[in-house]
Amino acid sequence: MKFTRKAHTNWKGTGMEGKGTVSTESTTLDNAQLSFKTRFADGVGTNPEELIAAAHSGCYTMQLSFLISEKGFTPEDLTTEAQVTFEDGTITKIHLKLEANVPGLSEQDFQELATKAKEICPVSKLLKAAEITLSATLVG
């Protein structure tokens, strides 16, 4: 399977005072605000690090769901938070924090699948330059 997805960003002005918008092909983001304040302060809008976190948490969680299903189990709930750390002009770390409810799945199998999903998730592979850590909790 091969496909291409697109997003578009428009920026006007300097890095500090300028502003922009970002839109996705699906229109889930439709001219979402992007600015110095949305990236480095508490402005209303989005930023690249938040979008990377959203992409990584979504991809990782879907990958894990596939792996769990392949083992014959059905996840009742998988919730992943991706924490993207930006330091001195570089994204240095991403921590995936997973909480899952998968009836019948052993802790050992859960941890193995959670780790495998982190390693083979397409976004994890893309972001392999950053340190990606995981803490996974099986709650049910």
N, C-alpha and C positions, 0 to 999 in steps of 0.2 A: 504494500500500500504506500502510495506517495501522494502528498498534497502540500500546498503552500497556503499559509495564512498571512494576512497583511494588517499592519497598523500604520497610522500616519500621524506625524507630529508637525505642527506649524509653530514657529517661534518668531516673535517680533521684539527687537530691542537687545540690550546688553544682557549678559548672564545674571547680573544682580538686579537690575531694574526692569528687565524685559518680562514678557509673559508669553505663554503658549497654550496650545490645546493638543490633546492626543485623542485619536479616534481609532476604533477597531472596525475591521471589515463587518463583523457581526452587529455592530452598533451598540454593543453592550457598553462600551465607552463611546460617547458621542460628544466630541468637543469638551472633554474633561479638562479642567483647568490644570495648568502646569506652570510653576514659577519658582523663583528662589525660595520664597516663603513656604511653598508646599513641599519643597525638598529639604530645606535646612531649618525650618521653624515650624510653626503651627498653622500655616495657611490652609485655606479650604481648597481642596483639589487633590491631585495624586502626584506621584513621583516615580522615577525609575526603580528605586529599591522596593517600594510597595508593590509595583507591578511584577517585579521578579519574584517577590514573596508569594504573590497570588498565583503566578504561573507554576512555581515550584510546589507549593502546597497542593494545588489542583492535580498536577501531573503525578506527584508522589502518591497521593491518596487513591487515584484511579489505578495506578500500577499495583499498589498493594491489594486493592479489591480484586483485580484479575488474579493475582497469585493466590489469595485466600480461596477464591472460587475454584481454581485449578486443584486445590487440595480437598475439595468437596464440602467446604463450609460457606455459609452465607453471612457476611457482616451485617449486623443490625445497625451499627453506627461506627463510622470512622471519622474522626475530627483531627485535622492536622493544622497546626500553626507553624508558619515559616517565619523565623526571625532573621532578617538580613542585617548584618553589621557593616557599616560604612566607617572606615577610619582613614584619615589623612589622604583622601582622594581615591581610595580603593575599597571595593567590597572584599572584606577579608574572611568573612565567615557566614555560614547559614546554619541555623539550628532548626531542625524539624522536631516539633513537639507533638506527639501522636497520642491520642486516647481512643481506644477501640473497644467495642463490645461485639465479640464473635463467639456465640454459644458453641460449646464443645471443643473449641480450639485450645490446645495446651499452651502453657506459657512458653515452653521451649520452641514449639513450632511457630508461635506468634513472633517471638524475637527473631528467629531465623528469617521468616517471611518479611518482617519489617525492615531488617537489615538488607536483605536481597533487593527489596523494592527501592531502597535508597541508592543502591549500587547500579541498578539497571534502568531506573526512571530516566527517560530521555532528557529531561531538564537537568537532573543531577549530572548526567554525562556532559552536557553542554557547559555546566558551571564547575567542572572538575578543578578549575584553577583555585577556587575558594575552598576553604575547609568546610565540610558539611558534616554536622554531627546530628545524632538522633537520640531522643529519649522516648521510649514507647511504653505505654501502660495499657494492659489488658484489664478492663473493668468488669467484664461479664463472661 
